[in-house]
Amino acid sequence: MTDNNLKNLPLGTSDFAALRLANEIYVDKTDLVYELASKRRKYFLARPRRFGKSLLISTFESLFRHGLRDFKGLAIEKLWIEESKPLVVRLDFSEIKNFSSPEDFSRKFTSLISRCFGMVGFQYVDDDLNSASGQLSTWLQTLDINALVVLIDEYDAPLTSCLNQHGLFNSVRERISEFYAVLKSNDRALRFVFVTGITKFNKTSIFSELNNLSDISLAPQFGSLLGYTHEEVQTYFGSYIAKSAEVLSISQNELMNRLAAH
């Protein structure tokens, strides 16, 4: 059993670098992270809320931005071959899930794009004759091949917030689809793309714009990418399981069965 007596529980920590710095328990998924990140691909993963999607996005961000700095002692340390570090853009669409009109959403979406891409060199100019998407496309065309990693968390947050407002939903969908079309048309610049969400909106134009996304949501080889298996709970949280069972005056097997039932 792994000795984690000195490690803290990762309660509410969704930043990988912060988790590692705080010496919190990290269930090592980096062999699967390597399998994904080592390829020049674009992926989509759907999972329920509070399932670790943001931590996974943060893990990719740390790997591409800082290499193996935060991965000492993990499986990927022996697998990852250092490469030229690409530009990394991380977008959290949950930041723009509250809006009152198409215009309000467009302003917030433009602000998010200009701020996040601005951190890697994009300079947005408020110009009625040249849209943010057009300006972003022009900038992407200046990048080298495989120069950019794009990580999108909770892509569906703006859509689910207006599901019952048909007109608003369509406007939001069209605005986001325009952004995805820009990414697709500038594919040469993209080293890696990873998109997470709660559900997949198959009957919208979003995934037709990014029709080169590989949906790994139900892929058996990535079934344990998020969440914990029975064996992982025993291995990484064994000392906590033992202490909890002692406090509750039950066996560790009974405690594990109760946990599994919930």
N, C-alpha and C positions, 0 to 999 in steps of 0.2 A: 504493500500500500504506500502511495506517495505521502511523504510527511509534509503536511501543509499547516502545521501548528502555528507557524509564524506568519502565515498569510491571512489577510483580511478577506471577508466575503465581498464580492463585487456587487454591492447593492446600489443599483441605479447608475452605475458607471457605464457610459456609452462611448467614451473616448478611449481608444486602445492605448495610446501613449500614456495617458493619465493612469489607466489601470495598471500598466506595467511599472510605472514610476512609484505608485503607491503600494507595490508588492501585494496586490490583490490576486485572488485565484483566477487564473485564466485556463479554461479547458482548451487544450491545444487542438485547434482545427487547422493549423497552418499547412498540413500536408494537402488538404483540400484547397486552401487558399492558393497554394503554389500551383496546383493542377489548373486552376482557373487563370491566375495572373500570369503564368508563364506563356500563355498563348495570346496572340493578337486577335482578340475576339470581343464580342458584345453580348452581354448576358442580361436576362431578366429573372428576378426571383420574387415570388409572392409568398408572404407568410403573415400570420395574424399580428396584431399589435403586441408589443412587449415580448417579442420573440428573438431580439438580438440583431435586427437588421441594421440599426444604426452603428452598433459596435463592429459589425462586419464591414460596413462602408468605411468606418474609421480605420480598420485594419488594412484595407487596401490603400487608403490614403497614406498611412504611415509607411507602408512597404514601398510605394512608388515615390514618395516624397523624400524619405530618409534611408531607403535601403534597409539593411538589417539592424539598424540602430536599436530598435525596440523589440527585437526577436531573439535575443540571446537565450540559448537553452531550449528553444522550440524546434520542432521538426524541420521547419523551412530553412533553418540556419545551414543545414547540410545540403539543401537542395537548390536554393536560389543562387543564380549566377548574376552578379552585379552588372548592371547595364547603365547606359547614359540615362540620367534621371529626367523623365519627361515633366512637362508642366502638368500640374494636377488641379483640377477644378471640382469642387464638391458643392452640389446644390441640394438644399433641403426644401422640398416643396411644401412642407408643413408650415413654413414661415409665411406662405402666401395663401393660406386656406380661408382667411377671413376677408371678404370683400362684398361690396354692395351692388356693383354694376360691372358691365364689361369694361368700361373705362377705368374703373377703380382697379380691377384685376390687371388690366394691361399696364397700368402705372406700376403696380407692385411687382409684376413679373419682369418688366424692363429694369426696375431697380435691382432686383435679385440678380439678373443676368449681368448687368453692368458692374455690379459690386463684386460678384464672384469671379467673373472672367477678368475684371479689372485687376485682380490680385496677381494675374500672370501676364499682364501686358496689354490687354484690350482696353481701348479708350473710347467710351461711348460719348457721342456728341448729340445733344438734344436738337434734332433736325427734322422738320416735318417732311422734307424731301427724301430723306434716307432713313428708313426704319432701323430699329435696333437689330432686327434679324438680318437686314441687308448689311449693316455695318459689321456685325459679327461674322457673317459669311466672308466678307472682304478680308477681315483680319485673319480668319482661319486659313485662307488661301496663301497667306504669307508664311505659314508655319512649315517646318520640315516634315518629312514623312515620319509617322509614329511619334510626333512631338507632344501629344496631348492625351491625358487620361481624364475622362469625365465620369464622375460618380454622382448618381442621382438617387436621393433617399425620399421615400414617400411620394413618388411621382403622382399618385392618384389623389393626394389630399385635397387639392383644389376642386377636383371633379366630384368627389364624394360629398363635399360641403354644399354643392348646389344640385344634387341629383333630382330634386323635386321641382326645379325651376328650368324648364326645358330650354327656353331662349338663352338664359344665362349659361347653362351647361354647354350648349353648342358654341357660344362665343368663347368660353374658356377652352374648350376642346380645340377649336380652330387656332387659337393663339398658341397653345402648347404644341400643336401639330406643326405649326410653322417653324418653331424652334427645332423640333426633331428633323424636319426636312432639311434645315441648314446643316445639322450634324451629318445627315446621310450624304448630302451633296459634297461634303468635305471629308469624306471617309479617309482619304490618304493621310490626313493629319492625326487620325485617332489610333493610339496605341492600344487602348483598353477602355471599354465602356461597361459600367455595371449599374443597373436600374433596379430599385426595390419598390415594392408596394404591397398593399393588402390584397388587392384583387387585380385581375386583368380585364380591362375593358375591351373585349374582342370586337364589339360592334361599333367601335369608333375608328376614326382615321389615324389615331396616334400610332398604333402598331403597324399600320400599312405604310406609314412614313418611315418607321424604323423596322422594316420587315427583315432586316438582317440580324435581329436580336435572337439569341438562342434562349429559349425558355427552359430553365433548369428547375422550375418549381416542383415538378414531379419526377425528376431524374433520380433513379435509385442510388447512383453513385454519390449524389450530393444530399441524400436524405438526412444525414447527420451534420450538415454544415452549420445549422442553427439548432439551438436546443441542446439538451443533454440526454445521452443514452443512459440506461440503467448502470452499465459498467462505468461510465464516466462519473456519474454521481458517487459511486462507491470509491473510485480511485481518487478523485480530486477533493471530495468533501467528506472523506472517511472519518476524519477526526470529529467533525461537526455531527455526523450521523451517530457516532458512538456516544458523544456527550448528550445529544438530544434523547437518544434511547434510554440512557441512564437516568436522566431527569424524569422521563415519562414512565419509567419502570416497565419498559417493554423491550422486546428483543430488537436487534437491528433489522432483522428480516421483516418483522411486523411493521416497523417504522417505514421501511422501504415500500412495503405493500400499501400503506396508508398514503404515502407520497404519490405513488403511482395512481392510486384511485382518484386523487385530486388533480 
